[in-house]
Amino acid sequence: MHNLRSHSTIEEALNQAVTECWDFLDFEDLEEHGGIILHNKNTGEYLFQYLFNSNSGTPIANGLYTADRYQYTELIIPLFSKGWRQYASFHTHPSFSPRPSSIDLNQLFVGFFNNYIYSGLNKELIKYTWRDPKDPSQGINSEKIIINSITTQNVQP
């Protein structure tokens, strides 16, 4: 689990993210899980890196994903020197819809133009992008992503 391997498409990276953050979990695990999707402009490849939820084992982990800073420093930052850049945040909502909370919008999504939330409850993956990344007050656009195909649908946030 949590293999570091690159993919030729974002869809393949998203499939890995859903598999690692949802499909492999025990059915009683209702904590949020997630990580970061990176993109390499030189090769065109994508990479998903699982990052531990620093809230794990606490009551708030069921409704709040916070990427572990130490893992980020150890696993993500070294990749920047190899041409990788942050492409998107990814996390799960195990027992509610894939709509972003105010904490998602004001903390997790900050620093990422693209953000994905997968709902284990209704098996939906939604991509959220900032309308203007320099002005978050402009809000977000959202689209439903059907993994294992190229289909997307616009949805209301």
Backbone as CSV, one residue per row, in Angstrom:
resi,resn,N_x,N_y,N_z,CA_x,CA_y,CA_z,C_x,C_y,C_z
1,MET,0.833,-1.175,0.000,0.000,0.000,0.000,0.879,1.240,0.000
2,HIS,0.393,2.332,-0.522,1.079,3.615,-0.581,2.340,3.538,-1.437
3,ASN,2.232,2.921,-2.592,3.365,2.803,-3.498,3.580,4.120,-4.225
4,LEU,4.842,4.511,-4.368,5.188,5.705,-5.108,5.478,5.294,-6.545
5,ARG,4.517,5.543,-7.425,4.712,5.214,-8.832,4.037,6.283,-9.678
6,SER,4.663,6.595,-10.783,4.123,7.639,-11.640,3.122,7.048,-12.626
7,HIS,2.277,7.929,-13.134,1.218,7.541,-14.071,1.238,8.485,-15.260
8,SER,0.824,7.977,-16.407,0.805,8.813,-17.603,-0.416,9.732,-17.669
9,THR,-1.458,9.449,-16.867,-2.652,10.299,-16.883,-3.091,10.646,-15.461
10,ILE,-3.814,11.746,-15.361,-4.368,12.132,-14.059,-5.383,11.091,-13.603
11,GLU,-6.111,10.494,-14.542,-7.099,9.479,-14.182,-6.449,8.296,-13.460
12,GLU,-5.287,7.867,-13.933,-4.585,6.757,-13.281,-4.156,7.142,-11.868
13,ALA,-3.684,8.381,-11.695,-3.291,8.859,-10.366,-4.503,8.937,-9.449
14,LEU,-5.642,9.366,-9.979,-6.870,9.433,-9.168,-7.348,8.040,-8.784
15,ASN,-7.232,7.094,-9.697,-7.586,5.708,-9.361,-6.724,5.202,-8.212
16,GLN,-5.433,5.497,-8.254,-4.546,5.088,-7.171,-4.960,5.774,-5.866
17,ALA,-5.290,7.062,-5.934,-5.688,7.802,-4.733,-6.936,7.197,-4.100
18,VAL,-7.941,6.901,-4.909,-9.171,6.298,-4.381,-8.864,4.920,-3.799
19,THR,-8.050,4.148,-4.482,-7.705,2.813,-3.988,-6.997,2.892,-2.642
20,GLU,-5.972,3.740,-2.545,-5.193,3.814,-1.312,-5.937,4.484,-0.163
21,CYS,-6.789,5.452,-0.483,-7.457,6.219,0.572,-8.848,5.703,0.918
22,TRP,-9.359,4.764,0.109,-10.704,4.259,0.399,-10.821,2.747,0.253
23,ASP,-10.483,2.230,-0.913,-10.742,0.817,-1.212,-10.022,-0.152,-0.276
24,PHE,-8.845,0.210,0.195,-8.074,-0.687,1.052,-8.444,-0.585,2.521
25,LEU,-9.329,0.317,2.877,-9.624,0.554,4.290,-10.575,-0.481,4.866
26,ASP,-10.463,-0.684,6.137,-11.413,-1.496,6.884,-12.757,-0.766,6.854
27,PHE,-13.852,-1.490,6.741,-15.165,-0.848,6.630,-15.527,-0.012,7.859
28,GLU,-14.865,-0.240,8.982,-15.147,0.546,10.183,-14.300,1.811,10.270
29,ASP,-13.342,1.984,9.360,-12.473,3.161,9.371,-13.204,4.330,8.729
30,LEU,-13.678,5.250,9.545,-14.402,6.408,9.034,-13.577,7.684,9.120
31,GLU,-12.270,7.555,9.324,-11.409,8.730,9.326,-11.176,9.193,7.889
32,GLU,-10.926,10.492,7.722,-10.578,11.009,6.411,-9.122,10.649,6.104
33,HIS,-8.875,10.320,4.833,-7.529,9.985,4.358,-7.250,10.825,3.122
34,GLY,-5.985,11.001,2.788,-5.684,11.795,1.610,-4.220,11.843,1.274
35,GLY,-3.900,12.818,0.434,-2.533,13.005,0.003,-2.455,14.085,-1.049
36,ILE,-1.379,14.033,-1.813,-1.109,15.059,-2.816,-0.855,14.394,-4.157
37,ILE,-1.383,15.022,-5.201,-1.088,14.607,-6.570,-0.075,15.600,-7.118
38,LEU,0.999,15.052,-7.652,2.053,15.871,-8.246,2.057,15.689,-9.756
39,HIS,2.591,16.667,-10.470,2.701,16.596,-11.926,4.123,16.991,-12.306
40,ASN,4.671,16.296,-13.292,5.994,16.609,-13.786,5.845,17.162,-15.197
41,LYS,6.102,18.461,-15.366,5.947,19.096,-16.685,6.892,18.501,-17.715
42,ASN,8.076,18.086,-17.282,9.064,17.545,-18.223,8.623,16.220,-18.825
43,THR,8.023,15.360,-18.008,7.639,14.029,-18.491,6.139,13.916,-18.762
44,GLY,5.345,14.851,-18.207,3.890,14.788,-18.354,3.237,13.796,-17.402
45,GLU,4.022,13.193,-16.528,3.499,12.173,-15.619,2.855,12.788,-14.372
46,TYR,2.002,11.977,-13.745,1.350,12.331,-12.477,1.761,11.313,-11.421
47,LEU,1.712,11.745,-10.179,2.100,10.884,-9.078,1.206,11.194,-7.887
48,PHE,0.665,10.161,-7.257,-0.094,10.355,-6.028,0.754,9.893,-4.858
49,GLN,0.854,10.729,-3.834,1.561,10.357,-2.615,0.594,10.444,-1.440
50,TYR,0.320,9.301,-0.832,-0.500,9.254,0.375,0.244,9.967,1.490
51,LEU,-0.480,10.781,2.261,0.084,11.422,3.443,-0.828,11.139,4.627
52,PHE,-0.243,10.725,5.704,-0.943,10.400,6.937,-1.777,11.590,7.414
53,ASN,-2.963,11.316,7.956,-3.814,12.353,8.551,-3.293,12.633,9.955
54,SER,-2.807,13.827,10.187,-2.238,14.139,11.502,-3.291,14.140,12.609
55,ASN,-4.570,14.067,12.244,-5.650,13.986,13.237,-6.044,12.546,13.553
56,SER,-5.390,11.586,12.902,-5.761,10.180,13.063,-5.758,9.765,14.532
57,GLY,-6.774,8.991,14.884,-6.908,8.517,16.259,-7.638,9.480,17.176
58,THR,-8.035,10.630,16.643,-8.797,11.599,17.433,-10.212,11.692,16.879
59,PRO,-11.149,12.187,17.672,-12.538,12.297,17.187,-12.699,13.184,15.952
60,ILE,-11.835,14.166,15.750,-12.003,15.066,14.599,-11.531,14.452,13.281
61,ALA,-10.821,13.322,13.327,-10.316,12.694,12.100,-11.443,12.212,11.191
62,ASN,-12.640,12.026,11.748,-13.787,11.609,10.929,-14.329,12.747,10.077
63,GLY,-13.907,13.971,10.347,-14.412,15.090,9.574,-13.346,16.092,9.192
64,LEU,-12.053,15.746,9.417,-10.990,16.694,9.096,-9.724,15.961,8.685
65,TYR,-9.305,16.207,7.443,-8.032,15.685,6.967,-7.010,16.812,7.016
66,THR,-5.925,16.581,7.721,-4.797,17.507,7.761,-3.555,16.690,7.428
67,ALA,-2.935,17.000,6.300,-1.755,16.248,5.882,-0.636,16.427,6.907
68,ASP,0.016,15.324,7.222,1.118,15.346,8.170,2.277,16.178,7.611
69,ARG,2.659,17.221,8.316,3.712,18.137,7.861,5.063,17.445,7.734
70,TYR,5.348,16.533,8.643,6.643,15.865,8.624,6.763,14.942,7.411
71,GLN,5.692,14.224,7.111,5.701,13.381,5.913,5.817,14.235,4.659
72,TYR,5.112,15.367,4.639,5.188,16.280,3.496,6.643,16.711,3.277
73,THR,7.301,17.109,4.366,8.693,17.553,4.277,9.605,16.427,3.800
74,GLU,9.378,15.232,4.302,10.232,14.099,3.978,9.969,13.530,2.584
75,LEU,8.681,13.466,2.182,8.324,12.765,0.950,8.073,13.668,-0.262
76,ILE,7.527,14.844,-0.031,7.129,15.703,-1.152,8.219,16.686,-1.553
77,ILE,8.757,17.405,-0.602,9.732,18.453,-0.920,10.919,17.931,-1.737
78,PRO,11.481,16.749,-1.437,12.600,16.256,-2.266,12.233,16.037,-3.738
79,LEU,10.955,15.823,-4.017,10.535,15.588,-5.400,10.587,16.862,-6.251
80,PHE,10.534,18.022,-5.600,10.572,19.279,-6.347,11.862,19.408,-7.151
81,SER,12.977,18.927,-6.624,14.257,19.018,-7.330,14.316,18.066,-8.527
82,LYS,13.345,17.162,-8.617,13.287,16.210,-9.733,12.225,16.607,-10.761
83,GLY,11.750,17.849,-10.671,10.805,18.363,-11.657,9.338,18.195,-11.312
84,TRP,9.028,17.627,-10.151,7.635,17.439,-9.751,7.111,18.711,-9.094
85,ARG,5.835,19.023,-9.328,5.168,20.176,-8.720,3.814,19.739,-8.194
86,GLN,3.343,20.420,-7.177,2.010,20.135,-6.633,0.971,20.386,-7.714
87,TYR,0.111,19.417,-7.930,-0.978,19.567,-8.885,-2.313,19.691,-8.157
88,ALA,-2.527,18.860,-7.130,-3.835,18.850,-6.471,-3.750,18.240,-5.082
89,SER,-4.692,18.664,-4.248,-4.915,17.966,-2.983,-5.987,16.909,-3.242
90,PHE,-5.972,15.854,-2.437,-6.966,14.788,-2.532,-7.262,14.317,-1.118
91,HIS,-8.559,14.193,-0.800,-8.914,13.566,0.472,-10.326,12.986,0.383
92,THR,-10.638,12.136,1.359,-11.929,11.451,1.377,-12.878,12.078,2.389
93,HIS,-14.144,11.897,2.119,-15.224,12.150,3.072,-15.924,10.806,3.242
94,PRO,-15.537,10.018,4.233,-16.043,8.655,4.368,-17.543,8.536,4.611
95,SER,-18.124,9.482,5.336,-19.532,9.293,5.700,-20.413,10.489,5.360
96,PHE,-19.953,11.346,4.449,-20.817,12.422,3.979,-20.443,12.807,2.553
97,SER,-21.179,13.736,1.976,-21.031,14.070,0.557,-19.645,14.657,0.266
98,PRO,-19.276,14.716,-1.013,-17.967,15.246,-1.379,-17.932,16.771,-1.484
99,ARG,-18.782,17.445,-0.751,-18.800,18.911,-0.760,-17.768,19.435,0.237
100,PRO,-17.018,20.478,-0.139,-15.981,20.979,0.772,-16.570,21.701,1.976
101,SER,-15.959,21.458,3.118,-16.329,22.177,4.339,-15.636,23.537,4.319
102,SER,-15.981,24.393,5.252,-15.302,25.692,5.336,-13.824,25.489,5.662
103,ILE,-13.506,24.451,6.435,-12.095,24.163,6.731,-11.378,23.719,5.453
104,ASP,-12.034,22.888,4.634,-11.437,22.501,3.353,-11.119,23.742,2.523
105,LEU,-12.107,24.631,2.409,-11.945,25.817,1.573,-10.895,26.779,2.114
106,ASN,-10.865,26.957,3.410,-10.005,27.985,4.001,-8.640,27.499,4.453
107,GLN,-8.451,26.164,4.511,-7.156,25.651,4.950,-6.571,24.659,3.945
108,LEU,-7.251,23.539,3.723,-6.692,22.483,2.877,-6.541,22.937,1.422
109,PHE,-7.555,23.588,0.867,-7.522,23.964,-0.537,-6.536,25.100,-0.820
110,VAL,-6.196,25.870,0.187,-5.262,26.978,0.001,-3.916,26.395,-0.429
111,GLY,-3.353,26.935,-1.465,-2.077,26.431,-1.964,-2.221,25.452,-3.116
112,PHE,-3.445,25.061,-3.424,-3.697,24.149,-4.543,-4.755,24.763,-5.451
113,PHE,-4.498,24.788,-6.756,-5.510,25.241,-7.698,-6.577,24.167,-7.863
114,ASN,-6.136,22.903,-7.898,-7.033,21.756,-8.068,-7.164,21.003,-6.753
115,ASN,-8.381,20.597,-6.428,-8.651,19.862,-5.194,-9.712,18.810,-5.480
116,TYR,-9.465,17.598,-4.992,-10.394,16.491,-5.206,-10.901,15.981,-3.866
117,ILE,-12.203,15.687,-3.818,-12.793,15.036,-2.647,-13.551,13.808,-3.142
118,TYR,-13.259,12.674,-2.510,-13.970,11.438,-2.823,-14.874,11.092,-1.654
119,SER,-16.154,10.880,-1.937,-17.109,10.486,-0.907,-17.282,8.981,-0.911
120,GLY,-16.925,8.369,0.215,-17.171,6.943,0.367,-18.646,6.646,0.516
121,LEU,-19.393,7.615,1.019,-20.823,7.440,1.233,-21.563,7.208,-0.074
122,ASN,-21.321,8.057,-1.066,-22.045,7.907,-2.330,-21.136,7.643,-3.529
123,LYS,-19.868,7.267,-3.262,-18.930,6.854,-4.315,-18.788,7.902,-5.418
124,GLU,-18.683,9.169,-5.018,-18.519,10.259,-5.967,-17.166,10.925,-5.782
125,LEU,-16.573,11.332,-6.899,-15.338,12.101,-6.891,-15.636,13.444,-7.540
126,ILE,-15.362,14.516,-6.810,-15.597,15.862,-7.324,-14.270,16.624,-7.348
127,LYS,-14.034,17.315,-8.456,-12.858,18.171,-8.606,-13.304,19.614,-8.392
128,TYR,-12.581,20.309,-7.530,-12.849,21.720,-7.249,-11.649,22.540,-7.702
129,THR,-11.917,23.597,-8.471,-10.861,24.508,-8.907,-11.268,25.933,-8.551
130,TRP,-10.291,26.695,-8.163,-10.549,28.105,-7.827,-10.876,28.886,-9.090
131,ARG,-11.882,29.740,-9.035,-12.194,30.603,-10.178,-11.044,31.571,-10.410
132,ASP,-10.495,32.110,-9.336,-9.329,32.987,-9.399,-8.429,32.614,-8.226
133,PRO,-7.334,31.895,-8.485,-6.494,31.420,-7.383,-5.888,32.538,-6.542
134,LYS,-5.826,33.737,-7.082,-5.286,34.862,-6.319,-6.348,35.545,-5.473
135,ASP,-7.617,35.183,-5.715,-8.720,35.792,-4.970,-9.758,34.719,-4.614
136,PRO,-9.531,33.989,-3.503,-10.454,32.915,-3.120,-11.894,33.375,-2.903
137,SER,-12.104,34.661,-2.703,-13.474,35.147,-2.509,-14.320,34.971,-3.772
138,GLN,-13.686,34.716,-4.917,-14.414,34.485,-6.167,-15.059,33.097,-6.213
139,GLY,-14.674,32.232,-5.265,-15.311,30.918,-5.164,-14.637,29.851,-6.002
140,ILE,-15.329,28.718,-6.111,-14.785,27.552,-6.793,-15.734,27.045,-7.867
141,ASN,-15.164,26.392,-8.848,-15.918,25.623,-9.834,-15.815,24.164,-9.420
142,SER,-16.799,23.386,-9.790,-16.758,21.970,-9.449,-17.223,21.128,-10.628
143,GLU,-16.655,19.937,-10.705,-17.089,18.985,-11.728,-16.977,17.572,-11.180
144,LYS,-17.967,16.782,-11.513,-17.970,15.377,-11.106,-17.031,14.621,-12.032
145,ILE,-16.151,13.839,-11.450,-15.192,13.057,-12.224,-15.602,11.592,-12.151
146,ILE,-15.711,10.984,-13.303,-15.991,9.552,-13.379,-14.647,8.883,-13.656
147,ILE,-14.064,8.275,-12.630,-12.781,7.635,-12.860,-13.006,6.351,-13.647
148,ASN,-11.977,5.901,-14.323,-12.011,4.800,-15.279,-12.644,5.221,-16.599
149,SER,-12.867,6.538,-16.768,-13.313,7.075,-18.046,-12.910,8.545,-18.092
150,ILE,-13.127,9.191,-19.175,-12.735,10.587,-19.314,-13.912,11.515,-18.990
151,THR,-15.049,10.998,-18.653,-16.257,11.776,-18.472,-16.193,12.709,-17.263
152,THR,-16.601,13.942,-17.464,-16.766,14.891,-16.356,-18.111,15.576,-16.519
153,GLN,-18.668,16.023,-15.432,-19.942,16.737,-15.456,-19.819,17.926,-14.511
154,ASN,-20.315,19.090,-14.944,-20.315,20.240,-14.046,-21.363,20.023,-12.967
155,VAL,-21.031,20.390,-11.735,-21.970,20.292,-10.616,-21.907,21.590,-9.829
156,GLN,-22.916,21.824,-9.047,-22.947,23.011,-8.200,-22.221,22.720,-6.894
157,PRO,-21.299,23.618,-6.455,-20.608,23.373,-5.181,-21.543,23.484,-4.003
